[in-house]
């Protein structure tokens, strides 16, 4: 898992391969549920996917730049290009399909 706090860190993390960017916060119950789903369902099924975590409290400028209004917000990337976006607790199958 990669933590990104700046735009350059985020861009470097998603530049190659498949990545899931998770905008979250420690006080957000749905974010904790989503984090568990990612760890238990997505990571074992798709170990090649890089998980990039962005704590919106620690990186408010980054969250603002990406227009994050609700969390959890999940962005799927393939080789630096965003291919899908999900807001709220999302079924791992949907994320897997977006990154397949």
C-alpha positions in Angstrom: 0.0 0.0 0.0 1.3 3.5 -0.9 0.4 6.7 0.9 0.2 9.8 -1.3 0.1 13.3 0.2 1.0 15.3 -2.9 -0.1 15.4 -6.5 3.4 14.3 -7.7 3.3 11.3 -5.3 -0.1 10.4 -6.6 0.8 10.8 -10.2 4.0 8.7 -9.7 2.0 5.9 -8.0 -0.6 5.6 -10.8 1.8 6.1 -13.7 2.3 2.4 -14.6 0.1 -0.6 -14.3 -3.2 -0.9 -12.5 -3.9 1.3 -9.4 -6.8 2.0 -7.0 -6.7 5.4 -5.3 -8.7 5.4 -2.1 -9.6 8.9 -0.7 -10.5 8.2 2.9 -10.3 9.5 6.6 -9.8 7.9 9.9 -13.1 9.2 11.3 -15.2 7.8 8.4 -17.0 4.6 9.1 -17.8 3.7 5.5 -14.1 4.4 4.7 -13.1 1.8 7.2 -15.5 -0.7 5.7 -14.2 0.0 2.3 -10.6 -0.4 3.4 -11.4 -3.8 4.8 -13.1 -4.9 1.5 -10.1 -3.7 -0.4 -7.7 -5.7 1.8 -9.8 -8.8 2.1 -11.4 -9.1 -1.3 -9.5 -7.0 -3.9 -5.8 -7.4 -2.9 -5.9 -11.3 -2.8 -7.8 -11.4 -6.1 -5.7 -8.8 -7.9 -2.2 -8.7 -6.2 -0.9 -6.7 -9.2 -3.1 -3.7 -8.4 -1.3 -0.9 -6.4 -3.4 0.5 -3.6 -2.8 4.2 -3.1 -4.3 5.7 0.0 -5.0 9.4 0.3 -6.0 10.6 3.8 -8.2 13.7 3.1 -7.3 15.2 6.5 -3.6 14.9 5.8 -3.8 16.0 2.2 -6.7 18.4 1.9 -5.2 20.2 -1.1 -5.0 17.0 -3.0 -8.5 16.0 -2.1 -9.7 19.5 -3.3 -7.8 19.2 -6.5 -9.5 15.9 -7.3 -12.9 17.4 -6.4 -13.5 15.0 -3.5 -16.8 15.9 -1.9 -17.7 12.6 -0.4 -15.6 9.7 1.0 -14.8 7.0 0.4 -13.9 8.0 -3.1 -12.2 5.4 -5.3 -10.5 6.1 -8.5 -9.3 3.3 -10.8 -6.2 3.9 -13.0 -4.6 1.9 -15.8 -1.1 3.3 -16.8 -1.9 6.8 -15.5 -5.3 7.1 -17.1 -8.5 7.1 -14.9 -10.8 4.4 -16.1 -13.5 4.4 -13.3 -14.6 6.3 -10.3 -16.8 5.1 -7.4 -18.2 7.1 -4.4 -19.2 5.4 -1.2 -18.9 1.7 -0.2 -18.5 -0.2 -3.4 -18.8 -3.9 -4.2 -15.3 -5.3 -4.8 -16.6 -7.0 -8.0 -17.3 -3.6 -9.5 -13.8 -2.5 -8.8 -12.3 -5.7 -10.1 -14.3 -5.3 -13.3 -13.1 -1.7 -13.8 -9.5 -2.8 -13.4 -9.7 -6.1 -15.4 
